Amino acid sequence: TSPMIPGTIGEGGELGYSLGIAYGAVMDNPNLTSVCIIGDGEAETGTLATSWHSNKFINPLKDGTVLPILHLNGYRISGPTIFSTMSEGELMCYFKGLGYLPLFVDQYTSTDVYKDFLESLIKAFDQIDKVKSRWRGYETSKPEWPVIILKTKKGWTGPKEFNNQKIEDNNLSVCTDTRESWGGDCLSIERDYYLDSRFSHHSQYKSHWPHAGAGKRVNF
Protein backbone atom coordinates (compact mmCIF):
# COMPACT_ATOMS: atom_id res chain seq x y z
CA THR A 1 0.00 0.00 0.00
CA SER A 2 1.22 3.48 -0.79
CA PRO A 3 -0.25 7.01 -0.91
CA MET A 4 0.04 6.93 -4.71
CA ILE A 5 -1.69 3.55 -5.12
CA PRO A 6 -3.88 2.97 -2.05
CA GLY A 7 -5.25 -0.46 -1.36
CA THR A 8 -2.82 -2.50 -3.44
CA ILE A 9 0.01 -4.76 -2.44
CA GLY A 10 2.88 -5.27 -4.87
CA GLU A 11 5.81 -7.61 -4.41
CA GLY A 12 8.71 -7.73 -6.79
CA GLY A 13 11.11 -10.52 -7.55
CA GLU A 14 8.71 -13.35 -8.27
CA LEU A 15 5.54 -14.02 -10.26
CA GLY A 16 2.11 -15.35 -9.44
CA TYR A 17 0.39 -12.80 -7.21
CA SER A 18 -1.41 -10.59 -9.72
CA LEU A 19 -4.74 -12.39 -9.87
CA GLY A 20 -4.95 -12.99 -6.12
CA ILE A 21 -4.31 -9.29 -5.47
CA ALA A 22 -6.96 -8.34 -8.04
CA TYR A 23 -9.58 -10.53 -6.35
CA GLY A 24 -8.63 -9.25 -2.91
CA ALA A 25 -9.05 -5.67 -4.10
CA VAL A 26 -12.67 -6.14 -5.24
CA MET A 27 -14.02 -8.01 -2.20
CA ASP A 28 -16.53 -5.90 -0.27
CA ASN A 29 -16.08 -3.28 -2.98
CA PRO A 30 -19.12 -3.76 -5.28
CA ASN A 31 -18.45 -0.76 -7.52
CA LEU A 32 -14.93 -1.81 -8.46
CA THR A 33 -13.87 -3.80 -11.52
CA SER A 34 -10.24 -4.86 -11.55
CA VAL A 35 -8.68 -5.71 -14.93
CA CYS A 36 -5.78 -8.09 -14.36
CA ILE A 37 -3.30 -8.86 -17.16
CA ILE A 38 -1.59 -12.23 -16.71
CA GLY A 39 1.32 -13.48 -18.76
CA ASP A 40 1.11 -17.10 -19.82
CA GLY A 41 4.48 -17.71 -18.19
CA GLU A 42 3.23 -16.35 -14.87
CA ALA A 43 0.10 -18.47 -15.27
CA GLU A 44 2.25 -21.57 -14.79
CA THR A 45 3.15 -20.66 -11.22
CA GLY A 46 1.35 -22.54 -8.48
CA THR A 47 0.05 -19.35 -6.87
CA LEU A 48 -1.53 -18.05 -10.07
CA ALA A 49 -2.89 -21.43 -11.15
CA THR A 50 -4.72 -21.65 -7.81
CA SER A 51 -5.92 -18.03 -7.94
CA TRP A 52 -8.25 -18.78 -10.87
CA HIS A 53 -10.56 -20.39 -8.28
CA SER A 54 -10.97 -17.08 -6.45
CA ASN A 55 -14.00 -16.36 -8.66
CA LYS A 56 -15.92 -18.80 -6.46
CA PHE A 57 -15.62 -16.42 -3.50
CA ILE A 58 -17.14 -13.46 -5.35
CA ASN A 59 -20.68 -12.43 -4.46
CA PRO A 60 -22.05 -10.46 -7.46
CA LEU A 61 -24.02 -8.16 -5.14
CA LYS A 62 -21.57 -7.53 -2.32
CA ASP A 63 -18.26 -7.69 -4.18
CA GLY A 64 -16.75 -6.12 -7.26
CA THR A 65 -15.57 -8.07 -10.26
CA VAL A 66 -12.27 -9.14 -11.77
CA LEU A 67 -11.71 -9.29 -15.51
CA PRO A 68 -8.64 -11.47 -16.10
CA ILE A 69 -6.81 -11.08 -19.40
CA LEU A 70 -4.52 -14.01 -20.15
CA HIS A 71 -1.83 -12.65 -22.46
CA LEU A 72 -0.95 -15.76 -24.39
CA ASN A 73 2.17 -14.78 -26.30
CA GLY A 74 3.44 -18.32 -26.38
CA TYR A 75 6.80 -18.17 -24.63
CA ARG A 76 8.40 -17.85 -21.24
CA ILE A 77 12.12 -17.21 -20.77
CA SER A 78 13.33 -20.65 -21.81
CA GLY A 79 10.73 -21.87 -24.30
CA PRO A 80 7.02 -22.37 -25.08
CA THR A 81 4.41 -22.07 -22.34
CA ILE A 82 1.97 -24.81 -21.43
CA PHE A 83 -1.04 -22.75 -22.49
CA SER A 84 0.53 -22.21 -25.92
CA THR A 85 0.42 -25.97 -26.52
CA MET A 86 -3.34 -26.08 -25.96
CA SER A 87 -5.90 -25.64 -28.73
CA GLU A 88 -8.67 -23.07 -28.51
CA GLY A 89 -11.10 -25.89 -27.74
CA GLU A 90 -8.92 -27.12 -24.89
CA LEU A 91 -8.59 -23.60 -23.49
CA MET A 92 -12.36 -23.15 -23.75
CA CYS A 93 -13.01 -26.35 -21.79
CA TYR A 94 -10.35 -25.53 -19.21
CA PHE A 95 -11.62 -22.07 -18.37
CA LYS A 96 -15.30 -23.01 -18.53
CA GLY A 97 -14.47 -25.73 -16.03
CA LEU A 98 -13.02 -23.05 -13.77
CA GLY A 99 -16.27 -21.09 -14.03
CA TYR A 100 -15.30 -18.50 -16.64
CA LEU A 101 -16.70 -17.45 -20.01
CA PRO A 102 -13.67 -17.33 -22.34
CA LEU A 103 -13.48 -14.62 -25.00
CA PHE A 104 -10.73 -15.12 -27.57
CA VAL A 105 -8.66 -12.51 -29.43
CA ASP A 106 -6.11 -13.97 -31.83
CA GLN A 107 -3.57 -11.77 -33.59
CA TYR A 108 -2.63 -14.61 -35.95
CA THR A 109 -6.11 -14.80 -37.48
CA SER A 110 -7.33 -11.24 -36.92
CA THR A 111 -7.43 -8.54 -39.57
CA ASP A 112 -7.60 -5.86 -36.87
CA VAL A 113 -6.49 -7.10 -33.45
CA TYR A 114 -7.14 -3.73 -31.80
CA LYS A 115 -10.77 -3.73 -32.93
CA ASP A 116 -11.22 -7.35 -31.90
CA PHE A 117 -9.76 -6.64 -28.48
CA LEU A 118 -12.08 -3.65 -28.00
CA GLU A 119 -15.07 -5.79 -28.96
CA SER A 120 -14.00 -8.46 -26.47
CA LEU A 121 -13.82 -5.83 -23.72
CA ILE A 122 -17.35 -4.68 -24.56
CA LYS A 123 -18.61 -8.27 -24.47
CA ALA A 124 -16.83 -8.87 -21.17
CA PHE A 125 -18.39 -5.87 -19.44
CA ASP A 126 -21.79 -6.76 -20.90
CA GLN A 127 -21.43 -10.22 -19.37
CA ILE A 128 -20.47 -8.73 -16.01
CA ASP A 129 -23.59 -6.51 -16.13
CA LYS A 130 -25.76 -9.54 -17.00
CA VAL A 131 -24.47 -11.52 -14.03
CA LYS A 132 -25.07 -8.67 -11.60
CA SER A 133 -28.52 -7.93 -13.06
CA ARG A 134 -29.59 -11.56 -12.68
CA TRP A 135 -28.51 -11.59 -9.05
CA ARG A 136 -30.30 -8.31 -8.35
CA GLY A 137 -33.41 -10.01 -9.72
CA TYR A 138 -32.92 -12.94 -7.29
CA GLU A 139 -31.81 -15.28 -10.09
CA THR A 140 -28.82 -16.53 -8.12
CA SER A 141 -27.49 -19.10 -10.57
CA LYS A 142 -23.77 -19.78 -10.50
CA PRO A 143 -22.11 -16.75 -12.16
CA GLU A 144 -20.00 -17.19 -15.27
CA TRP A 145 -17.42 -14.43 -15.22
CA PRO A 146 -15.62 -13.43 -18.44
CA VAL A 147 -11.94 -14.00 -19.12
CA ILE A 148 -10.20 -12.64 -22.21
CA ILE A 149 -7.56 -14.83 -23.82
CA LEU A 150 -5.37 -12.50 -25.87
CA LYS A 151 -3.07 -14.34 -28.25
CA THR A 152 -0.29 -12.18 -29.70
CA LYS A 153 3.28 -12.59 -30.87
CA LYS A 154 6.02 -12.53 -28.25
CA GLY A 155 8.08 -9.39 -28.75
CA TRP A 156 5.43 -7.83 -30.99
CA THR A 157 6.41 -4.28 -32.13
CA GLY A 158 10.10 -5.01 -31.47
CA PRO A 159 12.72 -6.13 -33.99
CA LYS A 160 11.59 -9.14 -36.00
CA GLU A 161 15.08 -10.61 -36.24
CA PHE A 162 18.66 -9.77 -35.43
CA ASN A 163 21.92 -11.41 -36.49
CA ASN A 164 19.90 -13.97 -38.46
CA GLN A 165 18.02 -14.99 -35.32
CA LYS A 166 14.25 -14.77 -35.07
CA ILE A 167 13.35 -12.35 -32.28
CA GLU A 168 9.64 -11.60 -32.70
CA ASP A 169 7.38 -14.56 -31.94
CA ASN A 170 10.23 -16.33 -30.18
CA ASN A 171 11.47 -16.67 -26.62
CA LEU A 172 14.61 -14.75 -27.66
CA SER A 173 12.52 -11.57 -27.43
CA VAL A 174 12.80 -11.95 -23.65
CA CYS A 175 16.57 -11.79 -24.19
CA THR A 176 17.74 -13.64 -21.12
CA ASP A 177 21.48 -13.83 -21.15
CA THR A 178 23.82 -16.61 -20.10
CA ARG A 179 25.41 -16.73 -16.68
CA GLU A 180 28.82 -16.06 -18.21
CA SER A 181 27.87 -12.48 -19.05
CA TRP A 182 26.17 -11.65 -15.73
CA GLY A 183 28.01 -8.87 -14.04
CA GLY A 184 29.25 -7.44 -17.32
CA ASP A 185 28.52 -4.00 -18.67
CA CYS A 186 25.85 -5.25 -21.07
CA LEU A 187 24.14 -8.34 -22.39
CA SER A 188 25.85 -10.34 -25.11
CA ILE A 189 23.02 -9.72 -27.57
CA GLU A 190 22.91 -6.11 -26.44
CA ARG A 191 26.58 -5.67 -27.30
CA ASP A 192 25.86 -6.32 -30.99
CA TYR A 193 22.37 -4.88 -30.89
CA TYR A 194 23.46 -1.37 -30.04
CA LEU A 195 26.11 -1.35 -32.76
CA ASP A 196 23.25 -1.43 -35.25
CA SER A 197 22.13 2.12 -35.97
CA ARG A 198 18.55 0.96 -36.62
CA PHE A 199 18.13 0.31 -32.90
CA SER A 200 20.46 2.93 -31.45
CA HIS A 201 17.53 4.87 -29.97
CA HIS A 202 16.87 2.08 -27.46
CA SER A 203 18.18 2.59 -23.94
CA GLN A 204 20.93 0.31 -22.72
CA TYR A 205 20.00 -2.14 -20.04
CA LYS A 206 22.45 -1.39 -17.27
CA SER A 207 21.99 2.37 -17.26
CA HIS A 208 18.24 2.16 -16.77
CA TRP A 209 17.83 -0.96 -14.63
CA PRO A 210 20.88 -1.07 -12.34
CA HIS A 211 18.76 -2.54 -9.54
CA ALA A 212 17.52 -5.54 -11.47
CA GLY A 213 19.90 -8.10 -9.97
CA ALA A 214 21.47 -11.15 -11.50
CA GLY A 215 18.70 -12.00 -13.94
CA LYS A 216 20.07 -9.62 -16.55
CA ARG A 217 16.90 -9.60 -18.63
CA VAL A 218 15.53 -7.02 -21.04
CA ASN A 219 12.30 -7.05 -23.01
CA PHE A 220 12.11 -5.52 -26.47
JOGIJO-V94400 format. One line per field, one symbol per residue. ss: DSSP state (H for helix, E for strand, C for the rest). psi: psi as a letter, one per 30 degrees, with the letter a starting at -180 (. if undefined). burial: # if it has 24 or more other C-alpha atoms within 12 Angstrom, else .. Layout:
BEGIN
ss=???
psi=???
burial=???
END
This chain:
BEGIN
ss=CCCCCCCCCCCCCCCCCHHHHHHHHHCCCCCCEEEEEEECCHHHCHHHHHHHHHHHHCCCCCCCEEEEEEEECCECCCCECCHHHCCHHHHHHHHHHCCEEEEEEECCCCCCHHHHHHHHHHHHHHHHHHHHHHHHCCCCCCCCEEEEEEECCCCCCCCCEECCEECCCCHHHCCCCCHHHCCCCCCHHHHHHCCCHHHCCCCCHHHHCCCCHHHCCCCC
psi=kleeikglkkklfllffeeeeeeeefkgifgkkkjjkkkfeeffleeeeefffffffkjfeflalkjkjjjigfkaefalleeffkleeeeeeeeeffgljkkkkjeffkfjeeeeeeeeeeeeeeeeeeeeeeefggihlkkjklkkjjjlkkgkfakelkhgkkekhlfffehkllfffkflflleeeeeeffjffgffkkleeffhfgfafeikkk.
burial=..............#############.....############...##.##.##.#####.###############..##.##......#...#..##########........##..##.###.###.##..........##############.##..#....###########........#####..#..........##.........######
END
